[in-house]
């Protein structure tokens, strides 16, 4: 039996669903943070299932340690220091550092 969609189509569908889940997480966070965290978990599972990457702008919207949805000013703190973006998760108390400047 032949699969219904090719791998390329599966990855494209997965990317669309991941974007939709992050949009829904953003909407649901103010009313129900647990639901927003669940949406992030589902988006990660979809990405892992089809071996697809989560886009960079969405990757920064959840904690790499506890996988919770991050809303700046509510459950995370964002600072810049020495050419790095520092995201502090107030759920698990861990930092994520992202380089802003490239070394020349």
C-alpha positions in Angstrom: 0.0 0.0 0.0 1.3 3.5 -0.9 1.3 6.2 1.7 -1.3 9.0 1.2 1.2 11.8 1.2 4.9 12.0 0.2 7.5 13.0 2.8 7.8 16.5 1.4 4.0 17.0 1.7 4.0 15.6 5.2 6.7 18.0 6.3 4.8 20.9 4.7 1.5 19.9 6.5 3.5 19.5 9.7 5.0 23.1 9.4 1.5 24.5 8.9 0.1 22.7 11.9 3.1 23.8 14.1 2.5 27.4 13.2 -1.3 27.1 13.9 -0.5 25.4 17.3 1.8 28.3 18.3 -0.8 30.9 17.3 -3.5 29.0 19.3 -1.0 28.8 22.3 -0.6 32.6 22.2 -4.3 33.2 22.2 -5.0 30.6 24.9 -2.2 31.6 27.3 -4.0 34.5 29.0 -7.0 32.4 29.9 -5.5 28.9 30.3 -1.7 28.6 30.4 -1.8 24.8 30.8 -3.6 24.6 27.4 -0.9 26.8 25.8 1.8 24.5 27.2 -0.1 21.5 25.8 -0.1 23.1 22.3 3.6 23.5 22.5 4.0 19.8 23.4 1.8 18.8 20.5 3.8 21.0 18.1 7.1 19.4 19.3 5.6 15.9 18.9 4.5 16.7 15.3 8.0 18.1 14.5 9.7 15.0 15.9 7.3 12.6 14.1 8.1 13.9 10.6 11.7 14.9 11.5 11.0 18.5 10.8 12.5 21.6 12.4 10.5 24.1 14.3 11.1 27.6 12.7 13.6 29.8 14.5 11.0 32.5 15.5 8.8 29.8 17.1 11.7 28.0 18.7 12.3 31.0 20.9 8.7 30.9 22.1 9.2 27.9 24.4 11.7 26.9 27.1 14.3 24.4 26.0 14.5 22.9 29.5 10.8 22.5 30.6 9.1 22.9 27.1 6.6 25.5 28.5 5.2 28.3 26.3 7.0 31.6 27.1 5.1 34.8 27.2 7.5 37.8 27.8 6.6 39.7 31.0 4.4 36.9 32.3 6.4 33.8 32.8 9.8 34.7 31.2 12.2 37.6 31.4 14.1 38.8 28.3 17.4 40.8 28.6 20.3 41.7 26.4 23.8 41.6 27.6 27.3 41.5 25.9 25.8 40.8 22.5 23.5 38.0 23.8 19.8 37.7 24.2 19.1 36.1 27.6 15.7 34.4 28.2 15.0 33.5 31.8 12.2 31.0 32.3 10.3 31.6 35.5 8.7 28.2 35.4 11.9 26.1 35.7 14.4 28.9 36.7 16.8 28.3 33.8 18.4 30.5 31.2 18.7 30.3 27.5 21.4 32.4 25.8 21.2 33.3 22.1 24.1 35.0 20.4 23.0 38.3 18.7 26.4 39.4 17.2 28.5 37.3 15.0 32.3 37.2 15.7 34.3 38.6 12.9 
